[in-house]
Amino acid sequence: MSGPADLAFDPWDPAFVADPYPAYAELRARGRAVRYEPTDQWLVPHHADVSALLRDRRLGRTYQHRFSHEEFGRSAPPAAHEPFRTLNDHGMLDLEPPDHTRIRRLVSKAFTPRTVERLKPYVHGLADELVAGLVRDGGGDLLTDVAEPLPVAVIAEMLGIPEADRGQLRPWSAAICGMYELNPSEDTAARAVRASVEFSEYLRELIAERRRRPGDDLISGLIAAHDEDDRLTEQEMISTAVLLLNAGHEATVNATVNGWWALFRNPAQLAALRADHSLIPTAIEELMRYDTPLQLFERWVLDDIEIDGTVIPRGAEIAMLFGSANHDPAVFPDPTRLDLARADNPHISFSAGIHYCIGAPLARLELTASMTALLNQAPTLTPAKSPTRKPNFVIRGLEGLSVEVR
């Protein structure tokens, strides 16, 4: 296998972060599994392999349901990270069956098609209101004025977070999500630990309040399930709420700004969308494929697997490259071209298998609502300046997106 020195893949290089897609093409040409020493991982860049491995039960988001750290050949996380690990490890994203099944069964009741359909007037109304403010001001930052407040408000409303407390959610989420980057620094870890403690304490108090005075919200529903047959622990309730708040807006925020920046750089496609709003459904899928909000997803190898003749042993970690899979020419003809009418679009931006994004229907609703509102109310929307991309690789987004409405 080629060493990292001759790979263009470098998640800490600003030039790579700005545009990782040419490096992905090189990785796909190298093979189906490429060893990457700096992160001690196997990179998997092809769509067919990523799609299959997401469904392969020989891999897991955790290994602790089967092995101790010692048995798995891994060191225990630093003791100083314990508050983050406790919060993260009790959420369903990092659990395997049977715990994952139990929690997902409960939470899925809040994300049924019927529930999402009932939210439609609220989501579209809020999107219209946010965009109206942007238009009234002659422009602003699409990130902070529309992309962030819409999904944060929606998931906070579902969970029953009081409006006055919602300003804390995004900073806590950003600090915690820093730990999902490759080889996070100790400063990043310290911020994540602090946010984990504060977020957990806040939710513990909110859960106590909902026990006293239940409402028609998801936290009250989690408590009711705890008191009946599903028996969630309080930590599982807290971790589930944090996961829903983080995952419930992070991807939607970044999909919105990544998507609009892609539209601005492809004016013919934007003109076609403005002329024909029936393209919105396929446009949303294509924009999520074209500049993927979550570039990488990790799995532990629980039992030896083989990829293209290479045995990847138990105890190894695999990094499935969603961004690369979504640009695989074996699946997407002319993948570097933005095509808002692309009909056959099996992108994996929402993952697959048992960890398929439970909130995907809600994310699509939010993206549809904000795009519809912007096309209707701001048909002359243009970028005021080129945005700065966040230095993160795994969670791909912009620092902001300044726009003008003429």
C-alpha positions in Angstrom: 0.0 0.0 0.0 1.2 3.5 -0.7 2.2 5.6 2.3 0.6 9.0 3.2 3.6 11.0 1.9 2.5 10.5 -1.7 -1.2 10.9 -1.1 -3.0 14.1 -1.8 -5.4 13.2 1.0 -4.5 15.5 3.9 -7.3 16.5 6.2 -5.2 19.2 7.9 -4.2 21.0 4.7 -6.4 24.1 4.0 -6.1 23.5 0.3 -7.5 20.0 0.7 -10.3 21.1 3.0 -11.2 23.8 0.4 -11.7 21.2 -2.3 -11.1 17.5 -1.3 -12.8 16.1 -4.4 -9.7 15.8 -6.7 -7.8 14.0 -3.9 -10.7 11.6 -3.6 -10.4 10.8 -7.3 -6.8 9.9 -6.7 -7.7 7.7 -3.7 -10.3 5.8 -5.7 -7.7 5.1 -8.3 -5.3 3.8 -5.6 -7.7 1.0 -4.6 -10.7 0.1 -2.5 -9.0 0.4 0.9 -6.0 2.6 1.5 -4.0 2.5 4.8 -3.6 6.0 6.3 -1.0 6.1 9.1 -1.6 9.6 10.5 -5.0 8.6 11.8 -4.4 4.8 12.0 -7.3 4.1 9.7 -8.2 2.4 6.5 -9.8 4.9 4.0 -12.6 3.5 1.9 -13.4 5.8 -1.0 -15.7 3.8 -3.4 -19.5 4.1 -3.3 -20.2 0.3 -3.5 -17.9 -0.4 -0.6 -19.1 2.4 1.6 -22.7 1.4 0.9 -22.0 -2.2 1.7 -19.9 -1.6 4.8 -22.6 0.7 6.3 -24.8 -2.4 6.4 -22.2 -4.9 7.5 -22.7 -6.1 11.0 -19.0 -7.1 11.3 -18.4 -3.4 11.8 -19.7 -1.3 14.6 -19.8 2.3 15.9 -18.6 0.8 19.2 -16.8 -2.3 20.2 -17.6 -2.2 23.9 -20.7 -4.3 23.6 -18.4 -7.2 22.7 -14.9 -6.4 23.9 -13.0 -4.5 26.6 -10.4 -2.0 25.4 -7.6 -4.4 26.2 -9.3 -7.3 24.3 -9.7 -5.0 21.3 -6.2 -3.8 21.4 -7.1 -0.2 22.1 -6.3 2.2 24.9 -9.1 3.5 27.1 -9.9 7.2 26.3 -8.1 9.8 28.6 -9.9 10.2 32.0 -10.1 13.9 31.3 -12.4 13.2 28.4 -14.9 11.2 30.5 -17.8 13.7 30.5 -17.7 13.8 26.7 -17.4 10.0 26.4 -20.3 9.4 28.8 -22.5 11.8 26.9 -21.5 10.5 23.5 -21.4 6.8 24.3 -25.0 6.6 25.5 -26.5 8.1 22.3 -27.9 5.8 19.7 -25.5 6.9 17.1 -22.6 5.3 19.0 -24.6 2.3 20.3 -25.1 -1.1 18.7 -28.1 -3.5 19.2 -29.9 -4.2 21.5 -29.5 -0.8 23.1 -29.5 1.0 19.8 -32.7 -0.8 18.8 -34.5 0.0 22.0 -33.7 3.7 21.9 -34.2 4.1 18.1 -37.6 2.4 18.4 -38.7 5.0 20.9 -37.3 8.1 19.1 -38.6 7.0 15.7 -42.1 7.7 16.9 -41.3 11.4 16.8 -40.0 11.2 13.2 -42.8 9.3 11.4 -43.9 10.6 8.0 -47.2 11.7 9.6 -45.4 13.7 12.3 -43.1 15.4 9.8 -46.1 16.2 7.7 -47.8 17.9 10.7 -44.7 20.0 11.1 -44.8 21.3 7.5 -46.9 24.5 8.2 -44.7 25.5 11.1 -41.4 24.9 9.2 -42.5 26.7 6.1 -43.9 29.6 8.1 -40.7 30.0 10.1 -38.6 29.8 6.9 -40.8 32.5 5.3 -40.4 34.7 8.4 -36.6 34.3 8.5 -36.2 35.0 4.8 -38.5 38.0 5.0 -36.2 39.5 7.6 -33.2 38.9 5.3 -35.0 40.6 2.4 -36.1 43.5 4.6 -32.4 44.1 5.5 -31.3 44.0 1.9 -29.2 40.9 2.7 -27.0 39.6 5.6 -25.4 36.3 6.5 -27.3 33.4 5.1 -25.8 31.2 7.8 -26.8 33.1 10.9 -30.0 34.7 9.5 -31.6 31.6 7.9 -29.5 28.4 7.8 -28.9 28.1 11.6 -32.1 29.5 13.2 -34.5 27.3 11.2 -33.4 23.8 12.1 -32.3 24.8 15.6 -35.8 26.2 16.3 -37.5 23.1 14.8 -35.6 20.5 16.8 -35.8 22.6 20.0 -39.5 23.0 19.5 -39.9 19.2 19.1 -37.8 18.5 22.3 -39.5 21.3 24.3 -36.5 23.5 24.8 -37.8 26.9 26.0 -37.2 29.7 23.4 -35.1 31.8 25.9 -32.6 28.9 26.2 -32.1 28.1 22.5 -29.1 30.5 22.0 -26.9 28.2 24.0 -27.6 25.2 21.8 -25.5 26.0 18.8 -22.3 26.9 20.7 -22.6 23.7 22.8 -23.2 21.7 19.7 -20.2 23.2 17.8 -17.9 22.5 20.8 -19.0 18.8 21.1 -18.9 18.2 17.3 -15.3 19.3 17.3 -14.5 15.9 18.7 -15.7 14.2 15.6 -12.8 15.6 13.6 -9.7 13.5 12.9 -7.2 13.6 15.8 -8.8 16.5 17.7 -6.4 18.6 19.7 -6.4 18.8 23.5 -8.0 22.3 23.3 -10.8 20.9 21.2 -11.3 18.1 23.7 -11.3 20.6 26.6 -14.0 22.6 24.9 -16.0 19.5 24.1 -15.8 18.3 27.7 -16.9 21.7 29.1 -19.8 21.8 26.7 -20.8 18.2 27.6 -20.9 19.1 31.3 -22.9 22.3 30.7 -25.3 20.7 28.2 -25.9 17.7 30.4 -26.5 19.8 33.5 -29.0 21.9 31.6 -30.9 18.9 30.3 -30.9 17.2 33.7 -32.7 20.3 35.1 -35.1 20.4 32.1 -35.9 16.6 32.6 -36.6 17.3 36.3 -39.0 20.1 35.2 -40.7 17.9 32.7 -41.2 15.2 35.3 -43.0 17.7 37.4 -45.0 19.3 34.5 -45.0 17.0 31.4 -45.7 18.6 28.0 -46.5 17.5 24.5 -42.8 17.3 23.6 -40.2 14.6 22.9 -38.4 15.0 26.3 -41.7 14.4 28.1 -42.2 11.4 25.8 -38.7 10.0 26.7 -39.6 10.4 30.4 -43.0 8.6 29.9 -41.2 5.7 28.2 -38.7 5.6 31.0 -41.6 5.3 33.5 -43.3 2.5 31.4 -41.6 -0.3 29.5 -38.6 1.0 27.5 -36.8 2.0 30.7 -34.4 4.6 29.4 -31.8 5.7 32.0 -31.6 9.4 32.7 -28.2 9.4 30.9 -29.7 7.8 27.8 -32.4 10.5 27.8 -29.8 13.2 28.1 -27.5 11.7 25.4 -30.5 11.1 23.1 -31.6 14.7 23.5 -28.1 16.0 22.8 -27.7 13.8 19.7 -31.0 14.9 18.3 -30.2 18.6 18.9 -26.7 18.2 17.4 -27.6 15.9 14.4 -30.9 17.7 14.0 -29.4 20.9 12.8 -25.7 20.4 12.0 -26.2 18.7 8.7 -29.1 20.9 7.7 -27.1 24.1 8.5 -24.1 23.0 6.4 -26.2 21.6 3.6 -27.9 25.0 3.3 -24.8 27.1 3.0 -22.7 24.6 1.1 -25.7 24.2 -1.3 -26.2 27.9 -1.9 -22.5 28.5 -2.4 -22.5 25.7 -5.0 -25.5 27.4 -6.7 -23.8 30.7 -6.8 -20.8 29.1 -8.5 -23.0 27.4 -11.0 -25.1 30.3 -12.3 -26.7 28.3 -15.2 -28.1 25.7 -12.7 -29.3 28.5 -10.4 -31.1 30.2 -13.3 -32.8 26.9 -14.2 -33.9 26.4 -10.6 -35.3 30.0 -10.4 -37.2 29.4 -13.6 -38.6 26.0 -12.5 -39.3 25.5 -8.8 -40.4 21.9 -9.5 -36.6 21.1 -9.5 -36.4 21.7 -5.8 -36.7 18.0 -4.7 -34.0 16.8 -7.0 -31.9 20.0 -6.4 -31.8 19.2 -2.7 -30.6 15.7 -3.3 -28.0 16.8 -5.8 -26.7 19.6 -3.6 -26.2 17.1 -0.7 -24.3 14.9 -3.0 -22.3 17.6 -4.7 -20.8 19.1 -1.5 -21.5 16.5 1.2 -22.0 18.0 4.7 -20.6 14.9 6.5 -17.5 13.8 4.7 -16.4 10.8 6.7 -18.0 8.2 9.0 -16.0 5.8 11.1 -16.6 2.1 12.0 -14.6 -0.4 14.2 -13.8 -3.8 12.6 -15.4 -6.3 15.1 -14.5 -9.4 12.9 -11.9 -9.6 10.2 -13.2 -8.4 6.8 -11.7 -8.5 3.3 -11.8 -5.7 0.8 -10.4 -6.4 -2.7 -8.0 -9.1 -1.3 -6.8 -7.0 1.6 -7.7 -8.5 5.0 -8.6 -5.7 7.5 -8.3 -7.3 11.0 -10.4 -7.1 14.0 -9.5 -4.0 16.1 -8.8 -1.8 13.0 -10.8 1.3 12.3 -12.3 2.1 8.9 -13.0 5.7 7.6 -15.8 5.6 5.0 -15.4 8.6 2.8 -19.0 9.8 2.1 -17.7 12.8 0.0 -15.7 10.5 -2.2 -18.5 7.9 -2.5 -20.8 10.7 -3.6 -18.4 11.6 -6.4 -17.7 8.0 -7.6 -18.1 8.0 -11.4 -19.1 4.3 -11.3 -22.4 5.5 -9.8 -22.7 9.2 -10.7 -22.0 10.0 -14.4 -19.9 13.2 -14.6 -19.8 13.5 -10.8 -18.0 16.9 -10.7 -20.9 18.5 -12.6 -23.7 20.0 -10.6 -26.9 18.7 -12.2 -30.1 19.8 -10.3 -32.2 17.5 -12.5 -30.1 14.4 -11.7 -32.8 11.8 -11.2 -30.8 8.7 -10.3 -29.0 9.9 -7.2 -28.3 7.2 -4.6 -26.1 9.5 -2.5 -25.2 8.4 1.0 -25.2 11.7 2.8 -27.8 10.4 5.3 -25.7 7.1 5.8 -27.4 3.7 5.5 -28.2 0.6 7.5 -29.3 0.7 11.1 -27.6 4.1 11.6 -29.5 5.7 8.6 -30.3 9.3 9.7 -33.6 9.1 11.6 -34.2 12.8 10.9 -33.7 12.6 7.1 -37.4 13.4 6.3 -37.3 16.4 8.6 -34.0 17.6 7.1 -35.5 17.4 3.6 -38.5 19.4 4.8 -36.3 22.1 6.3 -34.1 22.3 3.2 -37.2 22.5 1.0 -38.8 25.2 3.2 -35.7 27.5 3.2 -35.0 27.0 -0.5 -38.6 27.7 -1.5 -38.7 30.8 0.7 -35.4 32.1 -0.8 -36.5 31.5 -4.4 -39.9 33.1 -3.8 -38.8 36.1 -1.8 -35.3 36.7 -2.9 -35.0 35.9 -6.6 -32.1 38.3 -7.0 -30.0 36.8 -4.1 -26.3 37.1 -4.8 -23.1 36.5 -2.7 -21.7 39.7 -1.3 -18.2 38.2 -1.1 -16.5 34.8 -1.2 -17.0 32.9 2.0 -14.3 31.4 4.3 -14.6 27.7 4.7 -14.4 26.2 8.2 -11.1 24.5 8.8 -12.9 21.3 9.7 -12.7 18.3 7.3 -15.3 15.8 8.7 -18.1 18.2 9.2 -17.9 20.4 6.1 -19.3 23.9 6.2 -18.7 27.7 5.9 -17.9 30.3 8.5 -20.6 32.4 7.0 -22.2 33.3 3.6 -22.7 37.0 3.1 -25.5 37.7 0.6 -27.3 40.7 -1.0 -30.9 41.1 -2.1 -31.1 43.7 -4.8 
